[in-house]
Amino acid sequence: MGKKISWGLCLLAVCILAVPFAGFGQEKAPAQSPKAAAPAAPAAPSAPAAQEPIPDPKAVLSKSCEFLKSQSQFSFKAEIANDRVYRDGKKLQFGQEVTASFKRPDRLRLDGSGDLEAKLLMFDGKSLTLYDKFKNHYGVIEAAGDIDAALEKAFKDHGLKVGLAELGGVRLCDRAGKNVDHALYVGLHQVRGVPCHHLAFDRKDIHYQVWIEAGDKPVMRKMVITQKKLPSSPQWTAYFSDWNFSPVYADNFFTFSPPPGAQKIKFLPVKSSDTPAPKKAKPKKKGDKS
């Protein structure tokens, strides 16, 4: 159960040139006697076209986060493609589909099935449960509080990190904007027919791109995360769809009921060796000034 669930520029230019041919397909008019040409009136100076300011990528992302934070409940679907690196740096891509449901402040449910894994994550305000559908076993973490508190405890105590679940918390932008070295507004591009603000952010460990719908509901439509420091820089890609901000949930929708024959197992705690030891101060050499 220590296995983590990860959360995971093509420019197309088309130029069309229309060249008019005034006499093509027409008869020529008869020649007329030449006349003195009237002096041409001076052309009025054309006003320079006003350029719209380039949006601030951090402000666009913040607007999306604030919009999600204002929703008491919502759901969406995510179509995920995840790279796995194998021999000689070659990459294979595997798929997964996830349905995510949230009810603030303390309810979440992620139901995912894919090529390599099929898991269900649920939080009912008191405990966080992860169920492996393939192996038919599950583990429970006692974690009272809101969604953010439960996810933080699961990561701190057991190394469990579920990125898509963070979309239901209120600290999403704090995490997304942390340690960003460079931010770029790429342009207004489409994701499956939906106009979106294309943003790119760079950190020391990862580079991630986000496509946020342009309009009254600035929701995420696509995300690409590139692991810069891992061999062959594998990517995690997600397409978001079916956003619903007025879902109807049954009373037991966020409560886990073990399927027949399911085995309960324990989450492994994070080993002390996994936590880097604090650096010790080097002893001063003789003659060094304090």
C-alpha positions as CSV (number, residue, x, y, z in Angstrom):
1,M,0.0,0.0,0.0
2,G,3.0,2.2,0.0
3,K,2.6,2.7,-3.7
4,K,1.8,6.3,-4.6
5,I,-0.9,7.5,-7.0
6,S,0.7,10.4,-8.9
7,W,-1.2,13.4,-10.0
8,G,-0.8,14.1,-13.1
9,L,4.3,23.0,-27.2
10,C,2.8,22.3,-30.2
11,L,2.3,25.5,-32.2
12,L,0.2,25.3,-35.3
13,A,0.3,28.3,-37.7
14,V,-1.8,28.4,-40.8
15,C,-1.4,31.3,-43.3
16,I,-3.9,31.9,-46.0
17,L,-3.0,34.4,-48.7
18,A,-5.7,35.8,-50.9
19,V,-4.3,37.5,-54.0
20,P,-6.9,39.4,-56.2
21,F,-6.6,39.3,-60.0
22,A,-8.7,42.2,-61.2
23,G,-9.0,41.3,-64.9
24,F,-9.2,37.5,-64.6
25,G,-12.2,36.1,-66.5
26,Q,-13.3,39.6,-67.7
27,E,-13.3,41.3,-71.0
28,K,-11.0,44.3,-71.3
29,A,-12.7,47.7,-71.5
30,P,-12.1,49.7,-74.8
31,A,-9.1,52.0,-74.7
32,Q,-10.0,55.7,-73.9
33,S,-8.1,58.8,-74.7
34,P,-5.7,59.7,-72.0
35,K,-6.6,62.4,-69.5
36,A,-4.6,64.3,-67.1
37,A,-4.5,62.5,-63.8
38,A,-5.9,64.4,-60.8
39,P,-3.5,64.8,-57.9
40,A,-4.0,62.2,-55.3
41,A,-5.3,63.3,-51.9
42,P,-2.8,62.7,-49.1
43,A,-3.7,59.5,-47.2
44,A,-4.8,60.0,-43.6
45,P,-2.3,58.5,-41.1
46,S,-3.7,55.2,-39.7
47,A,-3.8,54.8,-36.0
48,P,-1.6,52.0,-34.6
49,A,-3.5,48.9,-33.6
50,A,-3.8,48.6,-29.8
51,Q,-2.3,45.5,-28.5
52,E,-4.0,43.7,-25.6
53,P,-1.8,43.1,-22.6
54,I,-0.5,39.6,-22.1
55,P,-2.3,38.0,-19.2
56,D,-0.3,37.2,-16.1
57,P,0.0,33.4,-15.9
58,K,0.0,33.3,-12.1
59,A,-3.1,35.5,-12.0
60,V,-4.9,33.2,-14.4
61,L,-4.1,30.2,-12.3
62,S,-5.1,32.0,-9.1
63,K,-8.5,32.9,-10.7
64,S,-9.1,29.2,-11.4
65,C,-8.1,28.2,-7.9
66,E,-10.4,30.8,-6.4
67,F,-13.3,29.6,-8.6
68,L,-12.9,26.0,-7.3
69,K,-12.6,27.2,-3.7
70,S,-15.9,29.0,-4.0
71,Q,-17.7,25.8,-4.9
72,S,-19.3,23.8,-2.1
73,Q,-19.3,20.6,-4.1
74,F,-18.3,19.5,-7.6
75,S,-17.2,16.6,-9.7
76,F,-15.2,16.0,-12.9
77,K,-13.7,13.2,-15.0
78,A,-10.0,12.9,-15.9
79,E,-8.5,10.9,-18.8
80,I,-4.8,10.2,-17.8
81,A,-1.8,9.1,-19.8
82,N,1.3,8.3,-17.7
83,D,4.8,7.5,-19.0
84,R,6.8,4.6,-17.6
85,V,10.5,4.4,-18.4
86,Y,12.1,0.9,-19.0
87,R,15.2,-0.5,-20.6
88,D,17.7,2.0,-22.2
89,G,15.5,5.0,-21.5
90,K,12.6,3.8,-23.6
91,K,9.1,5.0,-22.6
92,L,5.8,3.3,-22.5
93,Q,2.5,5.1,-22.0
94,F,-0.4,3.7,-19.9
95,G,-3.9,5.1,-19.5
96,Q,-6.3,5.6,-16.6
97,E,-9.7,7.1,-16.2
98,V,-10.7,8.8,-12.9
99,T,-14.0,10.1,-11.7
100,A,-13.5,12.7,-8.9
101,S,-16.2,13.9,-6.5
102,F,-15.9,16.5,-3.7
103,K,-18.2,17.9,-1.0
104,R,-16.5,20.5,1.2
105,P,-15.1,20.6,3.7
106,D,-14.5,17.0,4.4
107,R,-15.7,14.6,1.7
108,L,-13.9,13.2,-1.3
109,R,-14.1,10.2,-3.6
110,L,-11.7,9.3,-6.5
111,D,-12.6,6.2,-8.5
112,G,-10.0,5.2,-11.1
113,S,-9.4,2.3,-13.4
114,G,-6.6,1.9,-15.9
115,D,-4.1,-0.3,-17.6
116,L,-1.9,-0.9,-14.5
117,E,-4.1,-0.2,-11.5
118,A,-7.7,0.3,-10.4
119,K,-8.2,2.0,-7.1
120,L,-10.8,3.8,-5.0
121,L,-9.9,6.6,-2.5
122,M,-12.6,7.9,-0.1
123,F,-12.6,10.3,2.8
124,D,-15.7,10.6,5.0
125,G,-14.4,13.3,7.4
126,K,-13.0,10.7,9.9
127,S,-10.9,8.3,7.9
128,L,-9.2,8.0,4.5
129,T,-9.6,4.7,2.8
130,L,-7.6,3.4,-0.2
131,Y,-9.0,0.3,-1.9
132,D,-7.2,-1.7,-4.5
133,K,-9.7,-3.3,-6.9
134,F,-7.3,-5.7,-8.5
135,K,-5.9,-7.1,-5.3
136,N,-9.2,-6.7,-3.3
137,H,-7.6,-5.3,-0.2
138,Y,-7.8,-1.9,1.5
139,G,-6.1,0.3,4.1
140,V,-7.5,2.9,6.4
141,I,-5.9,6.1,7.8
142,E,-7.6,7.8,10.7
143,A,-7.6,11.4,9.6
144,A,-10.3,13.7,11.0
145,G,-10.6,17.3,9.7
146,D,-11.0,18.8,6.2
147,I,-9.7,17.5,2.9
148,D,-6.3,19.3,3.2
149,A,-5.7,18.0,6.7
150,A,-6.4,14.4,5.7
151,L,-4.2,14.5,2.6
152,E,-1.4,16.2,4.6
153,K,-1.5,13.5,7.3
154,A,-1.6,10.7,4.7
155,F,1.5,12.1,3.0
156,K,3.4,12.9,6.2
157,D,2.7,9.6,8.0
158,H,2.6,7.1,5.1
159,G,4.0,8.8,2.0
160,L,0.6,8.7,0.2
161,K,0.2,11.5,-2.3
162,V,-2.8,11.8,-4.6
163,G,-2.5,14.9,-6.7
164,L,-6.1,15.0,-8.2
165,A,-7.5,14.9,-4.6
166,E,-5.8,18.3,-4.0
167,L,-8.2,19.9,-6.4
168,G,-10.8,19.5,-3.6
169,G,-8.7,21.3,-1.0
170,V,-8.4,25.0,-0.5
171,R,-4.6,25.2,-0.7
172,L,-4.3,24.2,-4.3
173,C,-2.7,27.5,-5.5
174,D,-0.3,27.6,-2.6
175,R,1.0,24.2,-3.6
176,A,1.0,24.9,-7.4
177,G,2.8,28.2,-7.1
178,K,5.4,27.0,-4.6
179,N,9.1,27.2,-5.7
180,V,8.2,28.3,-9.3
181,D,11.2,29.7,-11.0
182,H,9.6,30.9,-14.2
183,A,6.0,31.4,-15.4
184,L,4.8,31.9,-19.0
185,Y,1.6,32.7,-20.7
186,V,1.8,30.7,-23.9
187,G,-1.4,31.8,-25.6
188,L,-5.1,31.2,-26.1
189,H,-5.3,27.6,-27.4
190,Q,-8.1,25.0,-27.7
191,V,-8.4,21.7,-25.8
192,R,-10.9,19.5,-27.6
193,G,-12.7,22.4,-29.0
194,V,-12.7,24.5,-25.8
195,P,-10.7,27.8,-25.9
196,C,-8.2,27.8,-23.0
197,H,-5.5,29.9,-21.5
198,H,-2.3,27.9,-22.0
199,L,0.1,28.4,-19.1
200,A,3.6,27.0,-18.4
201,F,5.5,26.9,-15.1
202,D,9.0,25.8,-14.3
203,R,10.5,24.4,-11.1
204,K,13.8,22.7,-10.4
205,D,12.3,19.3,-10.4
206,I,9.3,19.5,-12.8
207,H,7.9,21.6,-15.6
208,Y,4.1,21.7,-15.9
209,Q,1.6,23.1,-18.3
210,V,-2.0,24.0,-17.5
211,W,-4.9,24.8,-19.9
212,I,-7.6,26.7,-18.1
213,E,-10.9,27.4,-19.8
214,A,-11.4,30.9,-20.9
215,G,-14.8,32.2,-19.7
216,D,-17.0,32.4,-16.7
217,K,-16.0,29.0,-15.4
218,P,-12.1,28.9,-15.4
219,V,-11.7,25.2,-14.9
220,M,-8.7,23.1,-15.9
221,R,-9.1,21.3,-19.2
222,K,-5.6,19.8,-19.5
223,M,-2.4,19.4,-17.6
224,V,1.0,18.1,-18.5
225,I,3.7,17.4,-15.9
226,T,7.3,16.7,-17.0
227,Q,9.6,15.1,-14.5
228,K,12.9,16.9,-15.4
229,K,15.2,15.0,-13.0
230,L,14.0,11.5,-13.7
231,P,15.7,9.5,-16.5
232,S,14.2,10.2,-19.9
233,S,11.9,12.9,-18.4
234,P,8.6,11.0,-18.3
235,Q,5.4,12.9,-18.6
236,W,2.0,12.7,-16.9
237,T,-0.9,14.1,-18.9
238,A,-4.6,14.6,-17.9
239,Y,-7.6,15.8,-19.9
240,F,-10.5,17.1,-17.7
241,S,-14.1,16.9,-18.7
242,D,-17.7,16.7,-17.4
243,W,-17.3,19.4,-14.8
244,N,-20.5,19.4,-12.6
245,F,-21.0,22.0,-9.9
246,S,-24.4,20.8,-8.7
247,P,-24.0,17.1,-8.3
248,V,-26.5,15.1,-6.2
249,Y,-24.8,12.6,-3.8
250,A,-26.4,9.8,-1.9
251,D,-26.0,9.8,1.9
252,N,-23.5,6.9,1.8
253,F,-21.6,8.0,-1.4
254,F,-18.5,9.0,0.5
255,T,-18.6,6.1,3.0
256,F,-16.5,3.0,2.2
257,S,-18.2,-0.4,2.4
258,P,-15.7,-3.3,1.9
259,P,-16.7,-5.6,-1.0
260,P,-17.2,-9.3,-0.3
261,G,-13.9,-11.0,0.5
262,A,-11.9,-7.8,0.7
263,Q,-8.9,-7.9,3.1
264,K,-8.0,-5.1,5.4
265,I,-4.2,-4.4,5.6
266,K,-2.1,-1.7,7.3
267,F,-0.5,1.3,5.6
268,L,3.2,1.2,6.0
269,P,4.6,4.2,8.0
270,V,7.2,6.4,6.5
271,K,10.6,5.1,7.6
272,S,12.8,7.5,9.5
273,S,15.5,6.9,6.9
274,D,13.3,8.3,4.3
275,T,13.4,11.7,6.0
276,P,16.7,13.5,5.4
277,A,18.7,14.0,8.5
278,P,19.5,17.6,9.5
279,K,22.9,18.9,8.5
280,K,25.4,19.0,11.2
281,A,27.6,22.1,11.6
282,K,31.2,21.4,10.6
283,P,33.7,21.8,13.4
284,K,35.7,25.0,13.2
285,K,39.3,24.8,12.4
286,K,41.9,26.2,14.7
287,G,42.5,29.8,13.9
288,D,39.1,30.4,12.3
289,K,37.3,33.5,13.5
290,S,33.9,33.2,15.1
